[in-house]
Amino acid sequence: MALGTYTIHIETPVGMSLGSAMNDIRSGLDIHKIEPIEFRSNSIEGVFILDIRFGSQDEAHLFEQDFQLGLSARIPSRC
């Protein structure tokens, strides 16, 4: 991972579709015209695990403040 980046770790509720989660995430990004540096996903026992990496702490915080999925989110993780 690049230095000076910030990652938000999200775990969706069991049963939530990846498409639904992605629509909500995209809306949060579009509000502030934020383009993440990297997006990684994984699935374990019906839970989607998403790591979204941003180029600045400000972008990560803006996304966190507007993110309204009711998901478990951990931020920021400086990499």
HELIX and SHEET records of a PDB file:
HELIX    1   1 LEU A   18  ILE A   31  1                                  14    
HELIX    2   2 GLN A   57  ASP A   66  1                                  10    
SHEET    1   A 4 GLU A  38  ILE A  44  0                                        
SHEET    2   A 4 VAL A  47  PHE A  54 -1                                        
SHEET    3   A 4 TYR A   6  GLU A  11 -1                                        
SHEET    4   A 4 SER A  72  ARG A  78 -1                                        
END                                                                             
